Amino acid sequence: MKKFALSLMMIALIGFTAGSASAQCDFDAKKSKGFSSGLIRTFAECPSTQVSSPNNASNTGLPSCSPVLAKALDDDPFDLPEYEYGPKGSCSVKVKNKVVNDCSLLKGSDGLPLGLAPGEPCYNNAIQVKCKGIVRDDGETKIDGVQDTGWVLSINAKASLNDSVGGDMTPTPLPVQFAMPAPRNGGFKAKVSSAELVAGLGPGASLPPCTAIATISIRLKSPAGGEAGKAGKAGIHNFAEMGNSGFKVEGFGFEL
């Protein structure tokens, strides 16, 4: 079974059942089915071990930073991450949102029912993550097994919902983390659910059907990894984040 982590703020907020939301939900929450995105490398701001500030400018005068460096722990340009995308490496995340009419039918990542109240509707986010072609800092060795475990999908979101005590509200942003499975042959796949997170709080806990969640950021974090004494500090790095990118074109910006 995959492991999950909830913020204390989210634990404090989800103290109701789906049935308690029916009387209110009087806010402008329009239907949204979800989204999908690639995860591009997280690049550092201007190289500095102290205060980051622009050190270059584009041809249009836009303040910028160079060179382009992968973001490292504590923004230290000399502490490079242990992992990188290989030539065919990529990661993607897909989120599907829907109201489930009978939440007792929802199952966890282990395939077993979550034990939610029968006949009650609730809001659910189904999140799918796929990564491939991730290698160690030698540029060749694919991540694989327990020595490369510790990857985390971190989502910062803002929810608008009906609270059983306070009524309709938009709480402060909620950081939620999903632990990814141990990688195999350069990557991993995971399917996680907001219902599984909430169900872990106790019997009957679920998000009201009228819940609306705005995604602020999605980041994939990598473990420091490596052998003792090798580059990389204890903790996790910001490896990639929600975004998109182009590709190199011959003759533009580099030698043929």
Secondary structure, 3 states (H helix, E strand, C coil): CCCEEECHHHHHHCCCCHHHHCCCCCCCCCCCCEEEEEEEECECCCCCCCCCCCCEECCCCCEECCCCCECCHHHCCCCCCCEEEEEEEEEEEEEEEEEECCHHHCECCCCCECCCCCCCCEEEEEEEEEEEEEEECCCCCECCCHHHCCCEEEEEEEEEEEECCCEEECCCCEEEEEECCCCECCEEEEEEEHHHHHHCCCCCCCECCCCEEEEEEEEEEEECCCCCCCCCCCCEEEEEEEECCCCCCCCCCCCC
